[in-house]
Amino acid sequence: RYRKAQPKDVRQAAALCAEAFNGPFSWWSAAQKALAESRFETAIGERMQMCLDETRKHEMLVVTAEDSVVGFVEVGMLPRPLGAEPLPEEAEDATTTTTTTLWEGVEVAVEASPSFRRDVCYFANLAVGRDHRRRGVASKLLYLGEEVARRWGEPAVYVGVDSDNSAALTMYGRGGWEVAVDWEKDLINSNAPRIFLRKRVSPERRPPQT
């Protein structure tokens, strides 16, 4: 079952994220696991309140099985990744050409460049329980996230992925995502281990890819 997350889902969503991004945890790392879950629970709880208050664009989606949260993703707005070239569709104003008179009898055409929106749509904390992976849960969550972006009128969605997460990179590649910024090839940010991917959101709805 797929639905919007509710406050009661925060703790289970935090456990999924802790396992996905800081795990796996062994029996002797219980303290480390508890700390990771606590940090995620605090952060997700704060953003859940933001969703309830509707103070900004942000939604959380979950997949449940037998009343347990087995998949989770957040959709929100954040500044465009540093170094990512804006897409033409992300322009707030179209390029316009106007005629300006320099002095009597002399006119020139002046082209005004478009301005681009600062914030773009992001997916974050996509996590699926270990026992429910490779069953299309992540693909469905991405599809539903794209539906949120489409409803918001966003032309594209972004996501950050660890450069050594080959499974995630393969999944996104199959879903039509492309590299927006490869920070490991950026001399300025050579120590940043994240790759930012981007996917255009088509105006029409499409079935999820499995």
C-alpha positions in Angstrom: 0.0 0.0 0.0 1.3 3.4 -1.0 0.2 6.6 0.8 1.3 9.9 2.3 3.3 9.5 5.5 1.7 10.3 8.8 3.2 11.3 12.2 2.9 7.7 13.4 5.2 6.6 10.6 8.2 8.8 11.6 9.9 6.3 13.9 9.7 3.4 11.4 10.8 5.7 8.5 13.8 6.8 10.6 14.8 3.2 11.2 14.6 2.5 7.5 16.8 5.5 6.7 19.3 4.6 9.4 19.7 1.1 8.1 19.9 2.3 4.4 22.4 5.1 4.9 24.4 4.1 8.0 24.0 0.4 8.2 24.1 -2.5 8.2 24.3 -2.7 12.0 25.6 -5.8 13.8 24.5 -6.8 17.3 27.4 -5.1 19.0 26.7 -1.8 17.3 23.3 -1.2 19.0 24.4 2.1 20.4 25.5 3.3 16.9 22.2 2.1 15.5 20.2 3.9 18.2 22.1 7.1 17.6 21.5 7.0 13.9 17.8 6.3 14.3 17.5 9.1 16.8 19.1 11.6 14.4 16.8 10.6 11.5 13.8 10.6 13.7 14.5 14.1 14.9 15.1 15.4 11.3 12.2 13.6 9.7 9.9 14.6 12.6 10.7 18.3 12.0 10.0 18.0 8.3 6.8 16.1 9.1 5.6 19.1 11.1 6.5 21.3 8.2 4.2 19.1 6.0 1.4 19.3 8.5 1.8 23.1 8.8 2.1 23.5 5.0 4.8 26.1 5.6 6.6 25.0 2.4 6.4 22.4 -0.4 7.3 19.1 1.1 5.7 15.7 1.1 6.6 12.3 2.5 5.4 9.0 0.9 5.5 5.5 2.5 4.9 1.9 1.4 3.3 -0.3 4.0 3.0 -4.0 4.4 1.0 -5.5 7.3 0.9 -2.1 9.0 4.7 -1.7 8.9 6.5 0.9 6.9 8.8 -0.8 4.4 9.5 2.1 2.0 10.0 5.8 2.4 10.9 8.9 0.3 10.7 12.6 0.8 9.9 15.2 -1.9 10.8 18.8 -1.3 12.4 22.0 -2.6 16.1 22.8 -2.2 18.6 25.1 -3.9 19.9 23.7 -7.2 23.1 21.6 -6.8 26.2 23.7 -7.1 27.5 23.4 -10.7 24.3 22.0 -12.2 23.4 23.9 -15.4 19.8 25.0 -15.4 17.4 23.3 -17.9 15.6 25.6 -20.3 12.3 24.4 -18.7 13.5 25.8 -15.4 13.5 29.4 -16.6 11.0 31.7 -14.8 11.0 34.2 -17.6 11.5 33.5 -21.3 14.3 35.1 -23.3 12.9 38.3 -24.8 14.2 40.8 -27.4 13.4 44.5 -27.1 14.4 47.5 -29.2 16.2 50.3 -27.4 16.9 53.7 -28.9 20.5 54.8 -28.2 19.9 58.2 -29.7 17.8 59.7 -32.3 17.7 57.6 -35.4 19.8 54.8 -33.9 18.1 51.7 -32.5 19.6 48.4 -31.3 18.0 45.0 -30.4 18.7 44.0 -26.8 18.1 40.4 -25.7 17.2 39.8 -22.1 18.4 36.5 -20.8 15.9 34.3 -18.8 16.1 34.1 -15.0 16.1 30.7 -13.5 14.4 29.5 -10.3 16.8 29.1 -7.4 15.0 26.1 -5.8 14.4 22.8 -7.6 12.5 19.7 -6.7 14.5 17.1 -4.8 14.0 13.5 -3.7 15.6 12.6 -0.5 16.0 9.7 2.0 14.7 7.0 -0.4 14.9 3.9 1.7 13.4 0.4 1.4 13.5 -2.4 4.0 16.0 -5.1 3.4 13.3 -7.8 3.0 11.4 -5.8 0.5 14.1 -4.8 -1.9 14.2 -5.8 -5.6 10.4 -5.9 -5.6 9.7 -2.6 -7.4 9.1 -0.7 -4.2 11.7 2.0 -4.9 10.6 2.4 -8.5 7.0 2.9 -7.4 8.1 5.5 -4.8 10.0 7.4 -7.5 7.0 7.3 -9.8 4.8 8.7 -7.0 7.4 11.3 -6.3 7.4 12.4 -9.9 3.6 12.7 -9.6 4.1 15.1 -6.7 6.6 17.2 -8.8 4.2 17.2 -11.7 1.4 18.4 -9.5 3.7 21.2 -8.2 4.4 22.2 -11.8 8.1 21.3 -11.5 9.9 20.5 -14.8 12.5 18.3 -13.3 13.5 16.4 -10.2 17.0 15.9 -8.6 18.5 13.4 -6.3 21.9 12.9 -4.6 23.6 9.4 -4.7 26.8 8.2 -3.2 29.3 7.6 -6.0 30.0 4.1 -4.7 26.3 3.0 -4.6 26.3 1.1 -7.8 22.9 -0.5 -7.2 21.2 2.9 -6.8 23.0 4.4 -9.8 21.9 1.5 -11.9 18.3 1.8 -10.8 18.2 5.5 -11.5 19.9 5.0 -14.9 17.3 2.6 -15.9 14.6 5.1 -14.9 15.9 7.7 -17.2 17.9 9.8 -14.7 21.1 11.6 -16.0 24.1 13.1 -14.2 23.6 16.8 -13.4 26.8 17.2 -11.3 29.6 14.6 -10.8 31.4 16.2 -7.9 34.2 13.6 -7.9 35.3 15.0 -11.2 35.0 18.6 -10.0 38.4 19.8 -8.8 36.9 22.3 -6.4 34.7 19.6 -4.7 37.0 16.6 -5.2 36.3 15.3 -1.7 32.6 15.3 -2.1 31.5 11.6 -2.7 28.0 12.5 -4.1 26.7 12.5 -7.6 23.6 14.5 -8.3 21.2 13.1 -10.9 18.3 14.8 -12.6 15.3 13.7 -14.5 12.8 15.7 -16.6 9.2 15.4 -15.5 6.9 15.0 -18.5 3.6 16.8 -18.4 1.6 13.6 -19.0 1.4 10.7 -16.5 3.3 7.5 -17.3 3.2 4.1 -15.7 6.0 3.3 -13.3 9.0 1.4 -14.6 9.8 -1.9 -12.8 
